[in-house]
Amino acid sequence: MLQPPRCLVTCCVCFGRAKQPAGRPAPDGCTHGSVRAHQVKLRGFRVELGEIENALSELPGVQLAAALVLQDPTGSQRLVAYVTPAFADPAAAKADLRERLPAHMVPDVVVPLERMPLLPNEKVDRKALPAPDWGAGAAEYVAPASELEARLQAVWQEVLGRERISAQADFFAVGGNSLKARLRLLSQNKLS
């Protein structure tokens, strides 16, 4: 007796080539398509928030994950990830994601939550997610050791709109990006 197939895999023909649906194979062998409803553009890159959420969900200790692009206090768009449960280590999550994802898809901030806010249909309530601590990932304050470090620190503080930045801080981890820095330095020529 013939058994019905466990799942149907569809494909479409685009420009004469057959394409398989996006998604990853499930344990039953079926490929389940992923919806591209959460594609955003961030610093010139197209970012698929669902891919980031899938990568986060595969990390040890993470049960639920959500990714968003939010505006930080300086007006820059930043990639933020939320994970449950709250004991998930944000630093370890970012380190693992650096190995799995392209650099532009690694979240700037990972926020651990006790409970992910859900809508009645069991989807993540993105509007109810708390604002992240934008200072997370900033190094403990270390004073500049030279005049050049002090001048650079002053420029970073102005560019990033922050009162105090450690001399050992990672410019990108505290909210900087290369375009923002270059435009600011060229417009004011502070280091010459």
N, C-alpha and C positions, 0 to 999 in steps of 0.2 A: 504494500500500500504506500502510495506516495504521501509524503508529509509536506505541508505548506512550508515555504521558506520562513526562517526565523525573522528575517527583516528584509526590506527592500532597499537596495542601494540604487540611487538615481544618479544619473550623470547628465550633463548638458554638453552640447557641441558649440564651442565658441571658436570662431575663425578656423573651422575645419579640424579642431582638435577636441577630443573627448576629455572632459575634466571630471574628476571625482568631487563629490561634495566636501566642503571643509569640515573638519572635525577629527576626532581621534577614535580609534576602534574601542568599543566597549568590551567588557569581559565575554559577552555573548558572541563576539566576532562582528557585530554590526558597526557600521560607521554612522554615527549620529551627527548631523550637520550642526554647525555653530552659527548663530545669528550675528550679523555684523551691525547690530544696532548701536553699539557703543564705540564707534570709531571716531577718534578725535585727531586734530592736528596740533602738535606741540613742538615748538621751536623748529618748524619746518619738516617734521617727521609725522607720518601717519601712524598713529598708535592705536592698536586694537586692545581696548581695555579688557575684553574677555580673555585674551591670551595671557595678560598679566594675572588676572584672577585665577585662571587654570594653573599657571605656574605656582602661584601662592598656595593654592589648594593642595598641590602635590608635596609641599614641604612638610616635614615631620612636625606633628603637633598642631597643625592648622586644620580647623574644621570648616570654617566659612571664610570667604575673602571677597572684598570689593575694592575696586580701583576707581578713582575719580581724578579729574583735573580741576584744581581749585586755585583761586587767586590768593597769593600771600600778601602780607601787609605792604610790601613795596610795589604791588601791582603786577608782579610776574606770575605767569601760569606755572604751577608746579604739579607734579604727579604724586598723588597720595594714595596709599594702600591701607585698608582696614582689615584686620584679621581677628578671628576668635579661635581659641579662648585667649584671655588676657595674659596667660603665662607664656605665650609665644614670644620668642626673643626677636625684637625688631632688627638688631644688628646682624644676627645670624641669618634672618630672612633676607636682608639686603645682600649679604655676602653670597648666599645660595643663588639668589636671582641674578647676580652679576655673572655667574657661570652658565645660567640657563637662557638668559635674554640679552638682546642687544643693549648697549649702554643707555640709549635714549628711552628704553622701556623699563628701566629699573626705577622704582619709586624713590622720590626724594625723601619722603617721610613714610614710615610704617607705624600705624597706630594700632596697638593691641586693645581689644574690647572684651569686656566680660560677656556681653551678649550683642549680637548683630541685630539692629532694628529691622523687623520684617513687616511687610504689608500683609493684609489678609490672604492674598494669593501665594504667600511664602516667598515672594521676591524681596530682595534687599530694598529697604526704604532709604534711598540715597539722600533724600532731603533731611532725614532725621539723624544722619551721621554727624558726630561732633566735630567741631573745628579742631584741626591738629595743632600741636605745639610746634610752631615754626622754628623754635630754637633747638629742637631735638636734633641730635647729631653734631651739635656744636661742641668743640673741644673745651676742656676746662681752660679758664683764662690764663694765658701766659703773656707777660709784658714783652714788648719789643726789645731786642738786645742791641740794636744799632739805630742810627738815624734813618737809614734807608728803610728798615723794617717799620719804624714809626711812621714814615711818610706813606709807605704802602698800606699800613693799617688804617691810616686816616682816609685814604682813597677807598679802600674796601668798605669802611663804615659808611662813607657817603654814598657809594654806589648801591650798597645793600640796604640803606636806610636803617642801620642798627647803631646803637650807642657804643657797644663794646664787642670787639671781635678779637679772639686770641691770636697771637702771632703764629701759633701752630695750627690754626683752623684750616680746614679744607675749604677753599673758596666755593666749590660746587656744592659741598654738603651743607653750607650755610645759606644757600639760595642764589649763588652767582651762576652766570652762564657766560660763555666767551663773547657772545655778541654784545651783551649788556656792558661788559667790562671794556671791550675795545671801543665801543661808541663813546663811552664816558671818558676814557683816557684820551681819545683823539680830540674830543670836543674841548677838554680842559687842559690837556697837555701838562699834567701836574708832575710828571716824573722827569721832565727834561731840565 
